[in-house]
Structure formats: structure tokens, C-alpha cells
Amino acid sequence: MKVVLGVTGGIAAYKAAELVRALTKRGDEVRVIMTASATEFITPLTLQVLSGNPVGTTLFDPTYESEIGHIEIARWADVILVAPATANTIAKIAAGMADDLLTTVILATRAPVVIGPAMNTEMFRNKLVQQNLTRLRDAGIHVVDPDSGELACKEVGQGRLPDAWVLLDALDNVLTPKVLAGKHVVITAGPTREHADPARFISNPSTGKMGFALASAARHMGAEVTVVSGPVSLVTPPGVFRIDVTTAQEMFDATMRAAPSADMVICTAAVADFRPATSGDRKLSKAELGQTWELERNPDILATLGERYGVDQDEGPIIVGFAAQTHDVLELGREKMLKKKAHALVANKVGGPDSSFGADESSAYVIKPDSHRELPRAPKAELARQILEIISLHADGR
């Protein structure tokens, strides 16, 4: 993605460094434009080093214009993000002014524009500022609401620039085609924990990253998204409804309640196959625990969904499974898809240096009854987008 980052003159300008780092880390190309006031808070050199590109600061800079002029950069951008956006810059954009490099580029671009306001609480609440933000929204500019909390001026209220991941999520949401608009997608994610007592449980290394990446990508594609999540330390993607569970039985119950209203159910969770036959609220001594545990089988979420809504059924949600294999990934994945009666299955490798468990990147096979596609190793956010693009072809019909 080609991103023009506009930085204006507020104290939150220091967060631009983190924002540039976050964009470049995920592979985006960034060009920064700073207003004159912004350079009082953070130096252009800092953002030039982090972005790897010259920073524009004035409309009539011969050096900058000779490399990439203001009209050319307006055409170059896939999206323009102004963060932080001060009340002054918001007013100028709303009025259609073009008295500096940033406002000129915004007027000259056809790319989507995203605004991240950041200012004193009373300034943000001011009727004139709110009217200007309404004018921006009416003009098709996307406004990311500021966070609430303690501000640099020591007041507490709305006006803080959101964290970088929130702003990046807004960019992705703006740019992603809404191919799942009107659809409800249910996703299971993370591990389950099966307790023998309050201090001991059976589980696995799943972190839920793939499931949450799919949830974020599905929302960007316009879907209503419900995540049924085991115990993970991940932040819920904006706009996603989350149901927290612990055990396989709890995940089974929550998924079965959500499935009838879904258009697609994607089972990414690493569900424990067995649970201790007995469990109490008191920690057991080693002697009481014994050297062996009696286990009983957990309900099979994917198999049950396959029986109710799978390839043999004419109605209900599209069922997509996941398979984690240490070997013969494609062959065992196809076997699992057929056995569970899923419409499609995503198979990836676990164990060894290329394990998917806990990794930020992964590779996968997307398997359908009559075909499969191999997806090379990529960040899970990108992999999620590709997976949904492939399986979304099922979303409009069986």
C-alpha cells in the first residue's frame, strides 16, 4: 500500500514516528508531509529516516518538487492519512483551502482520505470543529474518532490520537472491497483449556492470531463478525463482536448458538480433543492427582457443523475448517475436509521452525472439494485476506 502520511502541529505529532514504523514494518511504502507547525514537535529528519523517503514540508520546495511534485504525490497515493489532525488543518480541509503542501495534495488526490483528529477536549467538542468534521464526513472523508483519557494538557476526556494499530485498521477498512457486505461470519479462535483443577489444565500453543486476523479481514470486507475465542491475549479488532470461552464445551455451545444466523462459520480454534473426566474447584495434591488422568472426549465442533450444514445439506452457513499438521499437510487436510463434510478447509504446518502456532507469518493450503490453492508464507493479516477472497466465492450460494 502507498500511504501519504500528513502530520500536523499538535503534541501528538510525536506519535507519527511510531505510525511510520508500523506502516513500514508491514510492508507499506510511506511518504510523509508535515505542516510547518508539525516541525516544531518532531523533526523531518526523524520521519525521513523511518520512512526511507524525503519528507515534504513546504509547497514550493524545489528539491522535493523535482523528485515528486505535489500533483504527482497526490496521484501516487493509495490512501492519505492525516494523523494527528489539528482543528486548524481540519478547518482548512473542510473549507477546501490549499495554502500548504498537505492541503494541496488532499484537494488534488482521488485517493481515499482518512483523518485522525487529536486536540484538547474542549476544542474537539467545539461546535465549529464538530461542524467541520461533519462536512468532512459528508464529503466522503473518513474520520477516526479520538480516544478518551488524560491529555497532554492534563485534562481528561476525548481528544487523544488512537494507537497506530487502530489507524492502520481504519486504512485497511477504507481500502478493502466490501465483498462480504450483508454477510454474518462466525469464527472460532485460540485454544481451549480443560481443567483438572484450578491450577492444572490440558491445552495447546495456539495464540489465536490467525482467527483474529480473519475476523479483522472479514470486517474490512463488510461482514458482521462474531468471534468465539478461547483464552488469548489479543485485542478485539474494531467492530467485531467477541464471545470469550474457556473450555471446548463452552466453545461448542457458543458456536452452535451463533451458527444458525451465520452465512459462514470458520473454525480456526485449536480445540482440545479430550478433557479430564472429573474437575473441581479445589487444587488437588500430587497424591490425589495420581500418575494418570482419566479423560473423556470433547464434542467435535467442526464435525457437528458439517453434519448440520455441510456439503450434504442444502441450507445453512458455509462451513470452513482448519487443520494443523506436522506432515503430509495437503493430503491430511483434504482427508479431514471430506470426513468433517466441510465446504472448504485451510491446512497449515505446525512444529519445527515453520510452525504456524504463535507465529506472525504462516503459509497454507486452501482446499475445496475439486481443487486446492497453495498460499506462500506471508503475514497472517495478508494470509487472512487471501483466504477470505478464495472462500468468499461460496458466500453467495452453495
C-alpha positions as CSV (number, residue, x, y, z in Angstrom):
1,M,0.0,0.0,0.0
2,K,1.2,3.5,-0.8
3,V,0.5,5.8,2.1
4,V,0.9,9.6,2.3
5,L,1.0,10.5,6.0
6,G,0.1,14.0,6.8
7,V,1.5,15.2,10.2
8,T,0.1,18.5,11.6
9,G,1.2,20.7,14.6
10,G,-0.1,19.1,17.7
11,I,1.7,17.4,20.6
12,A,0.5,14.0,19.3
13,A,2.9,14.6,16.3
14,Y,5.5,12.6,18.2
15,K,3.3,9.5,17.6
16,A,4.0,9.9,13.9
17,A,7.3,8.1,14.4
18,E,5.5,5.0,15.8
19,L,2.9,5.2,13.0
20,V,5.6,5.3,10.2
21,R,7.3,2.3,11.9
22,A,4.1,0.3,12.0
23,L,3.3,1.1,8.3
24,T,6.8,0.2,7.0
25,K,7.0,-2.9,9.2
26,R,4.0,-4.4,7.5
27,G,5.4,-3.6,4.0
28,D,3.6,-0.3,3.2
29,E,5.5,2.5,1.4
30,V,5.2,5.8,3.2
31,R,5.8,9.4,2.2
32,V,5.4,12.0,4.9
33,I,4.1,15.5,4.5
34,M,4.5,17.9,7.5
35,T,2.9,21.2,8.2
36,A,5.2,24.0,9.4
37,S,3.8,23.7,12.9
38,A,4.4,19.9,13.0
39,T,8.2,20.5,12.6
40,E,8.1,22.3,15.9
41,F,7.2,19.0,17.6
42,I,9.2,16.4,15.6
43,T,11.9,16.8,13.0
44,P,11.5,16.0,9.3
45,L,14.8,14.0,9.5
46,T,13.3,11.6,12.0
47,L,10.4,10.7,9.7
48,Q,12.7,10.7,6.7
49,V,14.9,8.1,8.3
50,L,12.0,5.9,9.4
51,S,10.1,6.1,6.1
52,G,13.2,5.9,3.8
53,N,11.8,8.8,1.7
54,P,12.2,12.6,1.6
55,V,9.7,14.5,3.8
56,G,7.7,17.3,2.3
57,T,7.3,20.4,4.4
58,T,6.6,23.3,2.0
59,L,4.6,23.8,-1.1
60,F,7.5,25.4,-3.0
61,D,10.4,23.2,-2.1
62,P,12.5,22.9,-5.3
63,T,14.2,19.8,-4.1
64,Y,11.0,18.0,-3.1
65,E,9.2,19.2,-6.2
66,S,12.0,17.9,-8.5
67,E,11.7,14.4,-7.0
68,I,8.0,14.1,-6.6
69,G,5.8,17.1,-7.1
70,H,2.6,17.8,-5.1
71,I,0.4,16.7,-8.0
72,E,2.5,13.5,-8.6
73,I,2.3,12.5,-5.0
74,A,-1.5,13.1,-5.0
75,R,-1.7,10.6,-7.9
76,W,0.9,8.2,-6.3
77,A,-1.1,7.6,-3.1
78,D,-3.4,4.7,-2.5
79,V,-4.6,6.5,0.6
80,I,-3.9,9.7,2.6
81,L,-3.8,9.6,6.4
82,V,-3.7,12.8,8.4
83,A,-2.7,11.9,11.9
84,P,-2.6,13.9,14.1
85,A,-5.1,16.3,12.5
86,T,-5.4,19.6,14.4
87,A,-8.5,21.7,14.5
88,N,-6.8,24.2,12.2
89,T,-6.0,21.7,9.5
90,I,-9.4,20.1,9.8
91,A,-11.0,23.6,9.2
92,K,-8.8,24.2,6.2
93,I,-9.6,20.9,4.6
94,A,-13.4,21.4,5.3
95,A,-13.2,24.8,3.6
96,G,-11.4,23.5,0.6
97,M,-8.3,25.5,1.2
98,A,-4.9,24.7,-0.3
99,D,-2.4,27.0,1.3
100,D,0.3,24.4,2.2
101,L,1.6,21.2,0.7
102,L,-0.7,18.9,2.7
103,T,-4.0,20.6,1.9
104,T,-3.0,21.0,-1.7
105,V,-2.3,17.3,-2.0
106,I,-5.6,16.4,-0.4
107,L,-7.5,18.6,-2.8
108,A,-5.6,17.1,-5.8
109,T,-5.9,13.4,-4.9
110,R,-8.5,10.8,-5.9
111,A,-7.3,8.5,-3.2
112,P,-9.4,8.0,0.0
113,V,-8.5,10.4,2.8
114,V,-8.6,9.3,6.5
115,I,-8.4,11.9,9.3
116,G,-7.3,11.2,12.9
117,P,-8.3,14.3,15.0
118,A,-6.2,14.9,18.1
119,M,-6.6,18.0,20.3
120,N,-7.8,19.4,23.6
121,T,-11.1,18.0,24.7
122,E,-12.9,21.4,24.7
123,M,-11.5,22.1,21.2
124,F,-12.8,18.8,20.0
125,R,-16.2,19.4,21.5
126,N,-16.5,22.9,20.0
127,K,-19.5,23.2,17.7
128,L,-17.4,24.6,14.9
129,V,-14.9,21.7,15.0
130,Q,-17.8,19.2,15.0
131,Q,-19.4,21.0,12.1
132,N,-16.2,20.8,10.2
133,L,-15.9,17.1,10.9
134,T,-19.4,16.6,9.7
135,R,-18.5,18.4,6.5
136,L,-15.6,16.1,6.0
137,R,-17.7,13.0,6.5
138,D,-20.3,14.4,4.1
139,A,-17.5,14.9,1.6
140,G,-16.6,11.2,1.8
141,I,-13.6,11.7,4.1
142,H,-13.2,9.0,6.8
143,V,-12.8,10.3,10.4
144,V,-11.4,8.1,13.1
145,D,-12.8,9.2,16.4
146,P,-10.2,10.1,19.0
147,D,-9.7,8.1,22.2
148,S,-10.6,9.3,25.7
149,G,-8.1,9.7,28.5
150,E,-5.6,12.0,30.1
151,L,-4.3,14.6,27.6
152,A,-1.0,16.5,27.4
153,C,-2.8,19.5,28.9
154,K,-3.7,17.3,31.9
155,E,-7.4,17.4,31.1
156,V,-9.2,14.1,30.9
157,G,-11.6,13.5,28.0
158,Q,-11.9,12.7,24.3
159,G,-9.1,14.0,22.1
160,R,-6.2,11.5,22.2
161,L,-4.8,10.2,18.9
162,P,-5.6,6.4,18.8
163,D,-2.9,3.9,18.8
164,A,-1.2,3.0,15.5
165,W,-2.9,-0.3,15.1
166,V,-6.3,1.4,15.2
167,L,-5.3,3.9,12.5
168,L,-3.9,1.1,10.3
169,D,-7.1,-0.8,10.8
170,A,-9.0,2.2,9.5
171,L,-6.8,2.4,6.4
172,D,-7.4,-1.3,5.7
173,N,-11.1,-0.9,6.2
174,V,-11.3,2.0,3.8
175,L,-9.4,0.3,1.0
176,T,-10.8,-3.2,1.2
177,P,-13.7,-4.1,-1.3
178,K,-16.8,-5.0,0.6
179,V,-17.3,-8.4,-0.9
180,L,-18.9,-9.8,2.3
181,A,-21.3,-6.9,2.8
182,G,-24.5,-8.1,4.4
183,K,-23.0,-11.4,5.5
184,H,-22.5,-12.7,9.0
185,V,-19.3,-14.6,9.6
186,V,-18.7,-16.6,12.8
187,I,-15.1,-17.5,13.6
188,T,-13.7,-19.7,16.4
189,A,-10.2,-18.8,17.6
190,G,-7.4,-19.6,20.0
191,P,-7.0,-22.7,22.3
192,T,-9.3,-24.2,24.8
193,R,-8.4,-25.1,28.4
194,E,-9.6,-28.3,30.0
195,H,-9.0,-28.1,33.8
196,A,-8.3,-31.0,36.1
197,D,-8.3,-28.5,39.0
198,P,-7.9,-24.7,39.3
199,A,-4.2,-24.9,38.8
200,R,-3.8,-27.6,36.1
201,F,-5.3,-27.9,32.6
202,I,-4.8,-29.5,29.2
203,S,-4.2,-27.0,26.4
204,N,-2.1,-26.3,23.3
205,P,0.2,-23.5,21.9
206,S,-2.4,-21.7,19.8
207,T,-2.4,-17.9,20.3
208,G,-5.5,-17.1,18.2
209,K,-3.6,-14.8,15.8
210,M,-5.0,-16.5,12.7
211,G,-8.5,-16.4,13.9
212,F,-8.3,-12.7,14.9
213,A,-6.6,-11.9,11.6
214,L,-9.6,-13.5,9.8
215,A,-12.0,-11.6,12.0
216,S,-10.4,-8.3,11.1
217,A,-10.2,-9.1,7.4
218,A,-13.8,-10.2,7.3
219,R,-14.9,-7.0,8.9
220,H,-12.9,-5.0,6.4
221,M,-14.7,-6.9,3.7
222,G,-18.0,-5.6,5.1
223,A,-19.2,-8.6,7.1
224,E,-20.8,-8.7,10.5
225,V,-18.3,-10.7,12.5
226,T,-18.6,-12.8,15.7
227,V,-15.5,-14.3,17.2
228,V,-15.8,-17.2,19.7
229,S,-12.4,-17.0,21.4
230,G,-10.6,-19.2,23.8
231,P,-8.1,-17.7,26.3
232,V,-5.9,-15.4,24.3
233,S,-4.1,-12.0,25.0
234,L,-5.2,-10.4,21.8
235,V,-7.1,-7.1,21.4
236,T,-10.5,-7.5,19.7
237,P,-10.5,-6.0,16.2
238,P,-12.7,-2.8,16.0
239,G,-16.3,-3.6,15.1
240,V,-16.0,-7.3,15.9
241,F,-18.3,-8.9,18.5
242,R,-16.4,-11.2,20.8
243,I,-17.6,-14.1,22.9
244,D,-15.0,-15.4,25.4
245,V,-15.0,-19.0,26.4
246,T,-12.5,-21.4,28.2
247,T,-13.4,-25.0,27.5
248,A,-14.3,-26.9,24.4
249,Q,-17.8,-27.5,25.7
250,E,-18.3,-23.7,26.1
251,M,-16.9,-23.1,22.6
252,F,-19.2,-25.7,21.2
253,D,-22.3,-24.2,22.9
254,A,-21.5,-20.7,21.8
255,T,-20.7,-21.7,18.3
256,M,-23.9,-23.7,17.9
257,R,-25.9,-20.7,19.2
258,A,-24.3,-18.4,16.7
259,A,-24.2,-20.7,13.6
260,P,-27.9,-20.5,12.6
261,S,-27.7,-16.8,11.9
262,A,-24.4,-17.1,10.1
263,D,-23.6,-17.1,6.4
264,M,-20.2,-18.6,7.1
265,V,-18.6,-20.4,10.0
266,I,-14.8,-20.6,10.1
267,C,-13.3,-23.0,12.7
268,T,-9.7,-21.9,13.3
269,A,-9.7,-22.7,17.0
270,A,-7.3,-25.4,18.3
271,V,-9.9,-27.3,20.4
272,A,-8.7,-29.8,22.9
273,D,-9.8,-33.3,21.8
274,F,-10.1,-34.6,25.4
275,R,-10.9,-33.2,28.9
276,P,-10.3,-34.6,32.4
277,A,-13.3,-36.8,33.4
278,T,-13.5,-35.0,36.7
279,S,-12.7,-31.4,37.7
280,G,-13.3,-29.5,40.9
281,D,-12.8,-26.1,42.4
282,R,-10.1,-27.3,44.9
283,K,-6.4,-27.8,43.9
284,L,-5.5,-31.4,44.2
285,S,-2.4,-32.7,45.9
286,K,0.1,-34.8,43.9
287,A,-1.2,-37.8,45.7
288,E,-4.8,-37.0,44.9
289,L,-3.9,-36.2,41.3
290,G,-2.3,-39.6,40.7
291,Q,0.0,-40.5,37.9
292,T,-2.7,-40.9,35.3
293,W,-5.8,-38.8,34.3
294,E,-9.0,-40.4,33.2
295,L,-10.1,-38.5,30.1
296,E,-13.3,-38.1,28.1
297,R,-13.8,-36.9,24.6
298,N,-14.9,-33.3,23.9
299,P,-17.6,-32.5,21.4
300,D,-16.3,-32.1,17.8
301,I,-17.4,-28.6,16.7
302,L,-16.4,-28.9,13.0
303,A,-17.9,-32.4,12.6
304,T,-21.2,-31.2,14.2
305,L,-21.4,-28.2,11.9
306,G,-20.6,-30.4,9.0
307,E,-23.5,-32.8,9.9
308,R,-25.9,-29.9,10.3
309,Y,-24.9,-27.5,7.5
310,G,-22.1,-29.2,5.4
311,V,-21.8,-30.5,1.9
312,D,-24.8,-32.9,2.2
313,Q,-27.1,-30.1,3.2
314,D,-28.9,-27.5,1.1
315,E,-29.3,-24.7,3.6
316,G,-27.3,-23.1,6.3
317,P,-23.9,-21.4,6.6
318,I,-20.8,-22.3,4.6
319,I,-18.5,-24.4,6.8
320,V,-14.8,-23.9,6.7
321,G,-12.4,-25.9,8.8
322,F,-8.7,-25.5,9.7
323,A,-6.2,-28.4,10.0
324,A,-2.8,-28.1,11.7
325,Q,-0.5,-31.0,10.6
326,T,3.2,-31.8,11.2
327,H,3.4,-33.8,7.9
328,D,1.5,-34.5,4.7
329,V,-0.3,-31.2,5.1
330,L,-2.3,-31.2,1.9
331,E,-3.2,-34.9,1.9
332,L,-4.3,-35.0,5.6
333,G,-6.1,-31.7,5.1
334,R,-8.2,-33.0,2.2
335,E,-9.0,-36.1,4.2
336,K,-10.2,-34.1,7.2
337,M,-12.3,-31.8,4.9
338,L,-14.1,-34.9,3.5
339,K,-14.5,-36.6,6.8
340,K,-16.0,-33.5,8.5
341,K,-18.2,-32.6,5.5
342,A,-16.8,-29.1,5.3
343,H,-17.2,-26.9,2.2
344,A,-13.6,-25.9,2.4
345,L,-10.6,-26.4,4.7
346,V,-7.4,-24.4,5.3
347,A,-4.4,-26.6,6.2
348,N,-1.1,-25.4,7.6
349,K,2.0,-26.8,9.2
350,V,2.8,-26.9,12.9
351,G,6.0,-28.0,14.6
352,G,9.6,-27.1,13.7
353,P,10.9,-23.6,12.6
354,D,8.0,-23.0,10.2
355,S,5.2,-23.8,12.7
356,S,2.1,-21.7,12.5
357,F,1.5,-21.8,16.2
358,G,2.3,-18.4,17.7
359,A,3.9,-17.1,14.5
360,D,3.2,-13.7,12.9
361,E,3.5,-15.3,9.5
362,S,2.3,-18.6,8.0
363,S,1.7,-20.5,4.8
364,A,-1.4,-22.6,4.0
365,Y,-3.3,-24.7,1.5
366,V,-6.9,-23.6,0.9
367,I,-8.7,-26.9,-0.1
368,K,-12.0,-27.3,-1.8
369,P,-13.7,-30.5,-3.0
370,D,-12.5,-30.0,-6.6
371,S,-9.3,-28.0,-6.2
372,H,-6.7,-26.5,-3.9
373,R,-4.5,-23.4,-3.8
374,E,-1.2,-23.0,-2.1
375,L,-0.6,-19.7,-0.3
376,P,3.1,-18.8,0.3
377,R,4.3,-17.7,3.6
378,A,3.0,-14.2,4.5
379,P,1.9,-12.1,7.5
380,K,-1.2,-13.6,8.9
381,A,-3.2,-10.4,8.1
382,E,-2.4,-10.8,4.4
383,L,-2.9,-14.6,4.5
384,A,-6.4,-14.0,6.1
385,R,-7.3,-11.6,3.3
386,Q,-6.3,-14.2,0.6
387,I,-8.2,-17.0,2.4
388,L,-11.4,-15.0,2.6
389,E,-11.1,-13.9,-1.0
390,I,-10.9,-17.5,-2.1
391,I,-13.7,-18.9,0.2
392,S,-16.0,-15.9,-0.2
393,L,-16.9,-17.2,-3.6
394,H,-19.0,-19.7,-1.7
395,A,-20.8,-16.9,0.3
396,D,-23.5,-16.1,-2.3
397,G,-24.6,-19.7,-2.8
398,R,-23.8,-23.3,-2.1
